[in-house]
Amino acid sequence: MTLASDASRSDPVRLVLCGAGHWGPNIIRALLDDRRVRLAAIVETDPARRQALESRYGVCTSADLEPHLRDPAIDAVIVSTPAASHASLATAALTHGKHVLVEKPMAATHREAEDLCRHAARAQRILMVGHVFLFNNAFREMKRRLEATDFGRLLYLYARRLNLGPVRADVHAGWDLASHDVSMFLAIKKTLPVTVTASGQCMIRNGIPDVIFANLFFPDGTCGHIHASWLDPQKIRDVVAVGERRMIVFDDMSLQAPLRVYNHGFDRLAADDATAIVDTFGEFRVQLKQGELVVPPTATGQPLAAELDEFVSALIAGRPVESDGRFGADVVAVLEAIDRSLAEDSRAVAVAS
Ligand SMILES: NC(=O)c1ccc[n+]([C@@H]2O[C@H](COP(=O)([O-])OP(=O)(O)OC[C@H]3O[C@@H](n4cnc5c(N)ncnc54)[C@H](O)[C@@H]3O)[C@@H](O)[C@H]2O)c1
């Protein structure tokens, strides 16, 4: 895709936010802090919410996106409505020549996500997906360390995203919570899993799993496990990468130590390695190593502000974005495979590419 650079522009980037429920106000606050941006309008279908937003933020609101799409002064639309409406709203914005940042999950089906990528390519507009953890400094540092040669081979990944609620009615816990972990696993592995298996339970509402256990099997043999739940009273949000030489824990609930590196691992010993002193049969082929625990410093900064900065900067510079439509479509492909496995008694399901 070729995007025209707008680096010389002196006027602000004019944005419309579509949908401002629970998450929208976070976006509004970050946008109001960015001098390069003018939040031209908030489109919200709930009249009471419109009134509250207008008096709180002093931004004009409306119920209909269409007039803003026809306004040539609007550069871009941020879609933060429930997932079922993402594809239609984002398509409308792209076909009117607007750049789009759409919240995760990008669309309700993989086909819709692929169509959105095609619309963006045809319109030569930026299509970015709000996978906010890709802009989290602790996660970025974790990824950098996983890519460093001294990490050794990555053996497996697991993630837990547990809390009591908030319970969504439109999507299940996989699409709501596990979408974050799928995005991080894909960013780490830089490839799609070949197959997925999943099991889950519907405790609150029929047909909407509130607890999910998913396994992602990557081409090189790495396995990624995700436990997502709306029913756990203890809030846990972590992503763990276990390697031959180190383990890295990204604990999003910890302010003091969001990243911990355990320099523990094992060495494989050749059967004829005369220098190896082993005491038990279990240690004969593998020698365990207990190293130090390191808490690396991580830069402060709001991930959502960094995500929005990426969108606005790319729009001005005419460059591609991190977390683009292609990446978002891959996340949706994995979520769809999780759905199929859930519906088919945890059968291993191939991931569409
Ligand atoms: N990145 C994150 O960490 C994160 C966190 C929370 C939510 N989200 C995502 O943000 C999106 C919104 O989530 P939420 O929790 O704010 O949902 P929500 O239901 O609280 O809010 C959605 C809002 O959109 C409005 N709306 C619905 N259809 C509309 C339309 N056609 N035009 C204008 N407004 C419309 C609703 O009235 C509501 O106020 C979801 O896709 C969700 O997955 C992302």
The ligand as an SDF file (V2000), in Angstrom:
LIG
                    3D

 44 48  0  0  0  0  0  0  0  0999 V2000
   -8.1340   -2.3270   24.0420 N   0  0  0  0  0  0  0  0  0  0  0  0
   -8.7250   -2.5780   25.2040 C   0  0  0  0  0  0  0  0  0  0  0  0
   -8.0810   -2.8440   26.2150 O   0  0  0  0  0  0  0  0  0  0  0  0
  -10.2240   -2.5430   25.2870 C   0  0  0  0  0  0  0  0  0  0  0  0
  -10.8510   -2.4650   26.5230 C   0  0  0  0  0  0  0  0  0  0  0  0
  -12.2460   -2.4090   26.5460 C   0  0  0  0  0  0  0  0  0  0  0  0
  -12.9540   -2.4710   25.3650 C   0  0  0  0  0  0  0  0  0  0  0  0
  -12.3030   -2.5770   24.1770 N   0  0  0  0  0  0  0  0  0  0  0  0
  -13.0240   -2.6770   22.9090 C   0  0  0  0  0  0  0  0  0  0  0  0
  -13.6920   -1.4380   22.6740 O   0  0  0  0  0  0  0  0  0  0  0  0
  -14.9380   -1.6830   22.0400 C   0  0  0  0  0  0  0  0  0  0  0  0
  -16.0390   -1.0390   22.8840 C   0  0  0  0  0  0  0  0  0  0  0  0
  -16.0580   -1.6480   24.1490 O   0  0  0  0  0  0  0  0  0  0  0  0
  -16.8640   -0.9830   25.3630 P   0  0  0  0  0  0  0  0  0  0  0  0
  -16.5140   -1.8100   26.5480 O   0  0  0  0  0  0  0  0  0  0  0  0
  -16.6480    0.4670   25.3950 O   0  0  0  0  0  0  0  0  0  0  0  0
  -18.3660   -1.3030   24.9060 O   0  0  0  0  0  0  0  0  0  0  0  0
  -19.6700   -0.5570   25.3990 P   0  0  0  0  0  0  0  0  0  0  0  0
  -20.8030   -1.4270   25.0120 O   0  0  0  0  0  0  0  0  0  0  0  0
  -19.5310   -0.1140   26.8180 O   0  0  0  0  0  0  0  0  0  0  0  0
  -19.6880    0.7730   24.5220 O   0  0  0  0  0  0  0  0  0  0  0  0
  -19.9970    0.7840   23.1680 C   0  0  0  0  0  0  0  0  0  0  0  0
  -20.7060    2.1000   22.8690 C   0  0  0  0  0  0  0  0  0  0  0  0
  -20.9490    2.1580   21.4690 O   0  0  0  0  0  0  0  0  0  0  0  0
  -22.2430    2.7380   21.2560 C   0  0  0  0  0  0  0  0  0  0  0  0
  -22.6750    2.3050   19.9310 N   0  0  0  0  0  0  0  0  0  0  0  0
  -23.1320    1.1000   19.5420 C   0  0  0  0  0  0  0  0  0  0  0  0
  -23.3760    1.1000   18.2020 N   0  0  0  0  0  0  0  0  0  0  0  0
  -23.0460    2.3260   17.7560 C   0  0  0  0  0  0  0  0  0  0  0  0
  -23.0570    2.9210   16.4700 C   0  0  0  0  0  0  0  0  0  0  0  0
  -23.4520    2.2680   15.3860 N   0  0  0  0  0  0  0  0  0  0  0  0
  -22.6530    4.2060   16.3530 N   0  0  0  0  0  0  0  0  0  0  0  0
  -22.2570    4.9110   17.4500 C   0  0  0  0  0  0  0  0  0  0  0  0
  -22.2330    4.3950   18.7080 N   0  0  0  0  0  0  0  0  0  0  0  0
  -22.6140    3.1090   18.8530 C   0  0  0  0  0  0  0  0  0  0  0  0
  -23.0780    2.2090   22.4060 C   0  0  0  0  0  0  0  0  0  0  0  0
  -24.1960    3.0330   22.6460 O   0  0  0  0  0  0  0  0  0  0  0  0
  -22.0680    2.2200   23.5560 C   0  0  0  0  0  0  0  0  0  0  0  0
  -22.1200    3.4400   24.2860 O   0  0  0  0  0  0  0  0  0  0  0  0
  -15.0710   -3.1990   21.9250 C   0  0  0  0  0  0  0  0  0  0  0  0
  -14.6580   -3.5930   20.6490 O   0  0  0  0  0  0  0  0  0  0  0  0
  -14.1080   -3.7340   22.9590 C   0  0  0  0  0  0  0  0  0  0  0  0
  -13.5840   -5.0010   22.6270 O   0  0  0  0  0  0  0  0  0  0  0  0
  -10.9580   -2.5820   24.1190 C   0  0  0  0  0  0  0  0  0  0  0  0
  1  2  1  0
  2  3  2  0
  2  4  1  0
  4  5  1  0
  4 44  2  0
  5  6  2  0
  6  7  1  0
  7  8  2  0
  8  9  1  0
  8 44  1  0
  9 10  1  0
  9 42  1  0
 10 11  1  0
 11 12  1  0
 11 40  1  0
 12 13  1  0
 13 14  1  0
 14 15  2  0
 14 16  1  0
 14 17  1  0
 17 18  1  0
 18 19  2  0
 18 20  1  0
 18 21  1  0
 21 22  1  0
 22 23  1  0
 23 24  1  0
 23 38  1  0
 24 25  1  0
 25 26  1  0
 25 36  1  0
 26 27  1  0
 26 35  1  0
 27 28  2  0
 28 29  1  0
 29 30  1  0
 29 35  2  0
 30 31  1  0
 30 32  2  0
 32 33  1  0
 33 34  2  0
 34 35  1  0
 36 37  1  0
 36 38  1  0
 38 39  1  0
 40 41  1  0
 40 42  1  0
 42 43  1  0
M  CHG  2   8   1  16  -1
M  END
$$$$
